[in-house]
Amino acid sequence: MVTNRPDDPGTPLHTKTCQRCGGEVDEKQVYRCPWCFKEFCYACRFPRGSADFCSRACSEAMFHGGDDEESPEDDKDIG
């Protein structure tokens, strides 16, 4: 049985708020973005590979984020 929060009798104890749409979701159905760590619901998820992200931007940043190689301009000797 789910009990209500003492401060808000209309809200069940075991819910969380989706940080994308603002909806109330059962805490067992909340996802966490592996890139920005926002919590979001099933309706707001953006699946990519084997992970669920909160947005396309986070999935792009995770897989195509920064270029770790140095550019040729970085090799110039400033003397």
Steps between C-alpha positions, in 0.01 A plus 500: 500500500629844408457761769472871442762756589421685824561842343285433190218251555423480126845379394597136552820436695681302231490742205757721334464793265619469141753778443396524133119515503432560871270199532480284811642151442532196721861494624555154348417636153745789505802498270826689560693651210856361488629833367334776707344282776150654467213274603232450237196285422444236232314746275793744501779246442720503191641147450843479338691174486448321828445820701206734554574874492286798595550667161657468158760760604622281788520191280696693236735640763563153644579334169632788290602744776842656472785426270779371722764529230705815479448719198796594277482857630580374851835369374628846399789619712436846636841632545 
